[in-house]
Amino acid sequence: MSYSFEGEDRIAASLLRTISAGRYLDIGCAEPLVISNTYLFYKLGWRGIGIDARPELTSEWARERPGDTFISCLVDEEEREQLYWKFPDQTMNTCDPETALRYAERYPDKHTIEKRQTLSARTIWNKVYGVNSGPPDFVTIDVEGHELPTIKGLISKEWKPALVLTEAKNFNLNRSLEHPLWKLLCKDLEYSLVAKTPLNAFFIDEKNPIFSWIPKSITDQS
């Protein structure tokens, strides 16, 4: 059974097969059960944090996933004020200006803009689990074009989640080295790209011992 849009949870579960009950951080989590990259893990005994800008999801998360922590917040590289675009299809809500303008062409006169305060995902994680808790095993990111600042506000070479699943639109595998997500995650943060669906990309910290079963020939970037 998969609860993700493109089976991402099954791919993630395969990659994380050596962990029985880990922790996740679901950024842009939306509903707790439908099109969720982490609900399968919740059913398997994992626990973590769901972050979404829509406060109306709070009660639904509390009802369906009481073991998790849900936080309604916009995520960015740091704490600051951002414009937040809201669309009739709320899965398209974003604080990325370029993405917002593209979506606004579909919904002229049917979107609203408001100012919202942001936090970094690392700040949120530390507030829930403490600064000495270590990173989550699994991070999934769906923030409609705002992936780069979200990642920069969460990950460093010294603090690396094992698996990062992020939306990666217009990611051409034949020219992956040109994509800014590859440059940030693989070149700067030393992750390895190991899988791709049409919408999302999977990056692992190959130095993490939970991936010792993966042949080096798969992750070698030389």
C-alpha positions in Angstrom: 0.0 0.0 0.0 1.3 3.5 -0.9 -0.1 6.8 0.3 2.2 9.0 -1.7 1.3 10.6 -5.1 3.9 8.6 -7.1 4.8 5.8 -4.7 7.6 7.8 -3.0 6.9 6.3 0.4 7.6 2.8 -0.9 10.9 3.9 -2.4 11.8 5.7 0.8 10.9 2.6 2.9 13.2 0.5 0.7 16.1 2.9 1.1 15.4 3.1 4.9 15.0 -0.7 5.3 17.5 -1.0 8.2 15.5 1.4 10.5 12.6 -0.1 12.4 11.1 3.1 14.0 12.9 6.3 13.0 12.0 10.0 12.9 10.8 12.1 10.0 10.3 15.8 9.2 7.5 16.4 6.6 7.7 20.0 5.3 4.7 21.0 3.3 2.9 18.0 4.6 -0.7 19.0 3.8 -3.3 16.4 4.9 -2.2 13.6 7.3 -3.4 10.7 5.2 -4.0 11.6 1.6 -1.0 12.0 -0.7 1.4 11.7 2.2 5.0 10.7 2.0 5.1 9.9 5.8 1.8 8.2 6.7 3.2 4.8 5.7 6.0 5.4 8.1 3.6 6.5 10.9 1.8 3.2 10.5 5.2 1.4 10.8 5.8 3.1 14.1 7.8 6.1 13.1 7.1 9.5 14.5 8.0 13.1 13.7 6.9 16.6 12.7 4.5 17.8 10.0 4.8 21.4 8.9 2.3 23.2 6.8 1.3 26.8 6.4 -2.4 26.0 6.7 -3.6 26.3 10.3 -6.9 24.6 9.5 -5.1 21.3 9.2 -4.2 21.3 12.9 -7.2 19.5 14.2 -7.1 16.9 11.4 -3.5 16.0 12.2 -4.3 15.8 15.9 -7.2 13.4 15.2 -5.5 11.2 12.6 -1.9 11.2 13.8 -1.8 12.0 17.5 1.7 10.7 17.8 3.1 13.4 15.6 3.6 17.1 16.2 1.9 19.4 13.7 3.1 23.0 13.3 1.5 25.6 11.1 4.3 27.7 9.8 6.0 28.9 6.7 9.5 27.6 6.3 12.5 29.5 5.0 16.3 29.8 5.3 15.8 32.1 8.4 13.2 33.9 10.4 11.7 36.8 8.4 8.6 38.1 6.8 7.5 36.7 3.5 4.7 37.1 1.0 2.5 34.0 0.9 0.3 33.3 -2.2 -2.9 31.3 -1.7 -4.7 29.6 -4.6 -8.1 27.8 -5.0 -6.0 24.6 -5.2 -4.3 24.9 -1.9 -1.6 22.4 -2.8 -0.2 25.2 -5.0 0.2 27.8 -2.1 3.7 29.1 -2.1 6.0 31.9 -0.9 8.3 31.5 -4.0 7.6 34.6 -6.2 8.5 32.9 -9.5 6.3 29.9 -8.8 3.5 32.2 -7.6 3.5 34.3 -10.7 3.3 31.2 -12.9 0.4 29.7 -10.8 -1.3 33.1 -10.8 -1.7 32.9 -14.6 -4.0 29.9 -14.1 -6.0 31.7 -11.4 -6.2 35.4 -12.4 -8.3 37.3 -9.8 -8.7 34.0 -7.8 -5.7 34.1 -5.5 -4.8 36.1 -2.5 -1.5 37.4 -1.0 -0.7 37.8 2.7 2.3 38.5 4.8 3.5 35.7 7.0 6.4 35.1 9.4 8.8 32.3 8.6 11.1 30.0 10.6 13.9 27.7 9.5 13.1 24.0 9.6 16.1 23.4 11.9 14.7 25.9 14.4 11.4 24.0 14.4 13.1 20.6 14.8 15.2 21.9 17.7 12.2 23.4 19.5 10.4 20.0 19.4 13.3 17.6 19.9 16.0 19.7 21.4 19.3 21.0 20.0 21.2 17.8 20.9 18.7 15.4 19.5 20.4 14.9 16.1 18.8 15.2 12.7 15.7 13.3 11.4 16.3 10.0 9.5 13.9 11.1 6.7 13.0 14.6 5.4 10.4 15.2 2.8 9.9 18.6 1.2 7.0 19.8 -0.9 7.1 23.6 -0.9 6.2 24.6 -4.5 9.5 26.1 -5.7 10.9 27.1 -2.3 13.1 24.1 -1.9 16.5 25.7 -1.9 16.0 28.1 1.0 14.1 25.4 2.9 17.1 23.1 2.6 19.6 25.8 3.5 17.7 26.5 6.7 17.8 22.8 7.7 20.9 20.9 6.5 24.6 21.5 6.9 27.6 19.2 6.4 27.7 18.7 10.2 23.9 18.0 10.5 22.6 15.8 7.8 19.3 13.8 7.7 19.9 10.4 6.2 17.4 10.7 3.3 16.1 13.8 1.7 13.1 13.5 -0.6 12.3 16.8 -2.3 10.0 18.0 -5.1 12.2 18.6 -8.1 10.2 19.8 -11.1 12.0 20.3 -14.4 14.8 18.0 -13.2 16.4 16.4 -16.3 18.3 13.3 -15.3 20.4 13.6 -18.4 21.5 17.1 -17.2 21.2 16.6 -13.5 24.5 18.4 -12.7 23.0 21.6 -14.0 20.0 21.6 -11.6 20.4 23.9 -8.5 19.0 21.1 -6.2 21.8 18.8 -7.4 24.4 21.5 -6.9 23.2 22.2 -3.4 22.6 18.7 -2.1 25.3 16.7 -4.0 28.1 19.2 -4.6 27.8 21.4 -1.5 26.3 19.1 1.1 27.7 15.8 -0.2 24.6 13.8 -0.8 24.1 11.3 -3.6 21.1 11.2 -6.0 19.8 7.6 -6.0 16.2 7.7 -7.3 13.7 9.9 -9.1 10.0 9.9 -9.8 8.5 12.4 -12.3 8.0 15.0 -9.5 10.5 14.1 -6.8 14.1 13.2 -6.2 15.8 11.1 -3.5 19.1 12.1 -2.0 21.0 10.0 0.6 23.9 10.7 2.9 26.0 7.7 1.7 28.3 8.0 4.7 25.5 7.2 7.0 25.9 3.6 8.2 22.2 2.8 7.6 23.1 2.8 3.8 26.0 0.4 4.1 24.0 -2.2 2.2 23.9 0.0 -0.9 26.8 -0.8 -3.4 29.2 2.1 -3.8 28.9 1.8 -7.5 25.4 3.3 -7.2 26.4 6.3 -5.2 29.9 7.1 -6.7 29.9 10.5 -8.3 33.5 10.5 -9.6 
